[in-house]
Amino acid sequence: MSTTLQNDQFRLAARPVGLPRPDGWQRTSEPVRAIVDGEVVVKTLYLSLDPAMRGWMNEGKSYIRPVAIGEVMRAGGVGVVVASKSPRFAVGDHVAGGLGVQTYWTGAADDKSANLTKIGARMAPLTTWLNTLGMPGMTAYFGLLEVGQPKAGETVVVSGAAGAVGQTVGQVAKHLGCRVVGIAGGQDKCDFVVKELGFDACIDYKNGDVREGLKQHCPNGVDVYFDNVGGDILDTVLMRINMKARIVICGAISQYNNTSAVKGPANYLSLLVNRARMEGIVVFDYAARYQEGVAALAKWMQEGTFKSREDVVEGFDKFHDALLMLFEGKNFGKLVLKVAEA
């Protein structure tokens, strides 16, 4: 193909201490190269902005290697194939995968690190493939079902309830017949969680007392807690867990930008007293079963009993400012960066 297309990129220039800084990125641009047999070029349309991205910037052992200095920042995205020399994808196909923070992705169609998958633009809006039908939705679905193992009639509490993972966790739990209580920041988010998503209650941690809220809305204790925030809220919920409770550790956004040691749970002995279990969820462990999760969630969406909310910021140049919205609690729903018109 012609190499006149320019690929604009955000590369990691320095490992952040605390919040990412504007000077922590290197902006680069290079021509889109010609492809060889087995390769494709994907035009990025939308990028997923996730709290996990902050952890990927850190050096050190984790569930995935850190982004290297000088490397294009890792990010999931959806795009459209604009050139193909692979039988897997045709020009015009919409795909989801690890596109990175760049305007074009070029490589082998079967590149395992990108894990390109054809998606149905008619099945759901493209942004939904970065939310309910994408990595956040799969995290919520398998984290709740496989790790949380909720049963009808049990009480499920989820923090970050209005966010990408939280909104799906709560709705899945409701479909399973559970009582669901969310924790979110601000009255608008709490109203959305209850009135739009169907949670039984929501505790506003910014304007209320989480401990008192749990007493009020979880009078019979907590059977499953899906934790997206860590810190003080995790400690507070641990005070209310029931015998044989399951604590799902998905994220700890309250701790990601600490300049001191991560705060661990002070009330961990509640796990001992209640013979409870705390276990982490990494969505990549369930990659072979993604289609199972997509099918279940898509069915509910098509039936009109499941909602997906995305908060879309327009403009590739706004990547840094949009990313910070995650850590300032400014996004309302799954945060997505619009890169180009479909």
FENSULLIN-V788621 format. One record per residue. N is the residue number from 0. RES is the residue in one letter. PSI is psi as a letter, one per 40 degrees, with the letter a starting at -180 (NA if undefined). OMEGA is omega as a letter, one per 30 degrees, with the letter a starting at -180 (999 if undefined). NEAR is the number of other C-alpha atoms within 10 Angstrom. Layout:
N	RES	PSI	OMEGA	NEAR
N	RES	PSI	OMEGA	NEAR
//
This chain:
0	M	i	l	13
1	S	i	l	10
2	T	f	a	12
3	T	e	l	10
4	L	h	l	13
5	Q	h	l	13
6	N	h	l	19
7	D	i	a	19
8	Q	i	l	22
9	F	h	l	24
10	R	i	l	22
11	L	h	a	21
12	A	d	a	19
13	A	i	l	17
14	R	h	a	18
15	P	i	l	17
16	V	h	a	14
17	G	a	a	13
18	L	i	l	13
19	P	i	a	18
20	R	i	l	14
21	P	d	a	11
22	D	e	l	12
23	G	e	a	16
24	W	i	l	21
25	Q	h	l	17
26	R	h	l	15
27	T	i	l	13
28	S	h	a	12
29	E	i	l	12
30	P	i	l	13
31	V	h	a	19
32	R	i	l	16
33	A	i	a	13
34	I	i	l	18
35	V	i	a	13
36	D	h	l	11
37	G	e	a	16
38	E	i	l	21
39	V	i	l	26
40	V	h	a	24
41	V	h	l	27
42	K	h	a	25
43	T	h	l	28
44	L	d	l	23
45	Y	i	l	30
46	L	i	l	30
47	S	h	l	28
48	L	h	a	24
49	D	i	l	20
50	P	d	a	19
51	A	d	a	14
52	M	d	l	18
53	R	d	l	22
54	G	d	a	17
55	W	e	l	20
56	M	e	a	22
57	N	i	l	18
58	E	i	l	13
59	G	i	a	10
60	K	h	l	8
61	S	a	a	10
62	Y	e	l	9
63	I	i	a	11
64	R	i	l	12
65	P	i	l	18
66	V	h	a	19
67	A	i	l	18
68	I	h	a	17
69	G	e	a	14
70	E	i	l	14
71	V	h	a	22
72	M	h	a	23
73	R	h	l	23
74	A	i	l	19
75	G	i	a	21
76	G	i	l	30
77	V	i	a	31
78	G	a	a	30
79	V	h	l	22
80	V	h	a	22
81	V	e	l	17
82	A	i	a	20
83	S	h	l	25
84	K	f	l	17
85	S	h	l	16
86	P	e	a	11
87	R	d	a	15
88	F	i	l	22
89	A	i	l	16
90	V	h	a	15
91	G	e	l	13
92	D	i	l	18
93	H	h	a	24
94	V	i	l	25
95	A	i	l	25
96	G	a	a	23
97	G	g	a	20
98	L	d	a	29
99	G	i	a	22
100	V	g	a	26
101	Q	i	a	25
102	T	e	l	24
103	Y	i	l	23
104	W	h	l	21
105	T	h	l	19
106	G	a	a	16
107	A	h	a	20
108	A	d	a	22
109	D	e	l	15
110	D	h	a	12
111	K	d	a	10
112	S	d	l	9
113	A	d	l	20
114	N	f	a	16
115	L	h	a	23
116	T	h	l	17
117	K	h	a	17
118	I	i	a	18
119	G	h	l	14
120	A	d	l	14
121	R	d	a	7
122	M	d	a	12
123	A	i	l	16
124	P	i	a	12
125	L	d	a	22
126	T	d	l	27
127	T	d	l	20
128	W	e	l	26
129	L	e	a	26
130	N	b	a	25
131	T	d	a	31
132	L	e	l	26
133	G	a	a	22
134	M	d	l	22
135	P	d	l	23
136	G	d	l	28
137	M	d	l	28
138	T	d	a	26
139	A	d	a	27
140	Y	d	a	29
141	F	d	l	22
142	G	d	l	24
143	L	d	a	26
144	L	d	a	16
145	E	d	a	13
146	V	d	a	20
147	G	d	l	24
148	Q	f	a	15
149	P	i	l	22
150	K	i	l	16
151	A	h	l	12
152	G	e	l	13
153	E	i	l	19
154	T	h	l	27
155	V	h	l	29
156	V	h	l	31
157	V	h	l	27
158	S	i	a	29
159	G	f	a	23
160	A	d	a	31
161	A	e	a	29
162	G	a	a	26
163	A	d	a	28
164	V	d	a	30
165	G	d	a	28
166	Q	d	l	31
167	T	d	l	30
168	V	d	a	30
169	G	d	a	32
170	Q	d	l	24
171	V	d	a	23
172	A	d	l	26
173	K	d	l	20
174	H	d	l	12
175	L	e	l	15
176	G	f	a	14
177	C	i	l	23
178	R	h	a	22
179	V	h	l	28
180	V	h	l	27
181	G	i	l	29
182	I	h	a	27
183	A	i	a	25
184	G	h	l	21
185	G	i	a	15
186	Q	d	a	15
187	D	d	l	12
188	K	d	l	24
189	C	d	l	23
190	D	d	l	18
191	F	d	a	20
192	V	d	a	26
193	V	d	a	19
194	K	d	a	12
195	E	d	a	12
196	L	e	l	22
197	G	e	l	19
198	F	i	l	25
199	D	d	l	17
200	A	i	l	22
201	C	h	a	28
202	I	h	l	26
203	D	h	a	20
204	Y	e	a	18
205	K	d	a	12
206	N	e	a	10
207	G	a	a	12
208	D	h	a	11
209	V	d	a	19
210	R	d	l	16
211	E	d	l	12
212	G	d	l	18
213	L	d	l	24
214	K	d	a	13
215	Q	d	a	13
216	H	e	l	20
217	C	g	a	20
218	P	d	l	11
219	N	e	l	14
220	G	a	a	21
221	V	h	l	28
222	D	d	l	26
223	V	h	l	30
224	Y	h	l	28
225	F	h	a	31
226	D	h	l	26
227	N	e	a	23
228	V	d	a	20
229	G	a	l	21
230	G	a	a	18
231	D	d	a	16
232	I	d	l	18
233	L	d	l	23
234	D	d	a	17
235	T	d	l	17
236	V	d	l	22
237	L	d	l	23
238	M	e	a	17
239	R	e	a	20
240	I	i	l	24
241	N	i	l	20
242	M	h	l	17
243	K	f	l	16
244	A	i	l	26
245	R	h	l	25
246	I	h	a	27
247	V	h	l	24
248	I	h	a	21
249	C	d	a	22
250	G	i	l	21
251	A	g	a	18
252	I	d	l	21
253	S	e	a	18
254	Q	e	a	18
255	Y	d	a	21
256	N	e	l	16
257	N	i	l	13
258	T	e	l	11
259	S	a	a	9
260	A	i	l	7
261	V	h	a	14
262	K	h	l	13
263	G	i	a	13
264	P	h	l	15
265	A	d	a	13
266	N	f	a	14
267	Y	d	l	15
268	L	e	l	13
269	S	d	l	18
270	L	d	l	20
271	L	d	a	11
272	V	d	a	12
273	N	e	a	14
274	R	f	a	13
275	A	i	a	20
276	R	h	l	16
277	M	h	a	16
278	E	i	l	12
279	G	i	l	14
280	I	h	l	20
281	V	h	a	16
282	V	d	a	18
283	F	d	l	14
284	D	e	a	12
285	Y	e	a	17
286	A	d	a	13
287	A	e	a	8
288	R	e	a	12
289	Y	d	a	20
290	Q	d	l	13
291	E	d	l	14
292	G	d	l	20
293	V	d	a	17
294	A	d	a	12
295	A	d	a	13
296	L	d	l	23
297	A	d	l	16
298	K	d	l	13
299	W	d	l	15
300	M	d	a	16
301	Q	d	l	12
302	E	e	l	9
303	G	e	a	9
304	T	e	a	13
305	F	h	a	20
306	K	i	l	17
307	S	h	a	21
308	R	h	l	20
309	E	i	l	18
310	D	h	a	16
311	V	h	l	19
312	V	h	a	19
313	E	h	l	16
314	G	h	l	13
315	F	d	a	22
316	D	e	a	14
317	K	e	a	13
318	F	d	a	20
319	H	d	a	16
320	D	d	l	13
321	A	d	l	21
322	L	d	a	22
323	L	d	l	18
324	M	d	l	15
325	L	d	a	19
326	F	e	l	18
327	E	e	l	9
328	G	f	a	14
329	K	e	l	13
330	N	i	l	22
331	F	g	a	19
332	G	a	a	22
333	K	h	a	26
334	L	h	a	27
335	V	h	l	25
336	L	h	l	24
337	K	h	a	22
338	V	d	a	24
339	A	i	l	14
340	E	i	l	10
341	A	NA	999	13
//
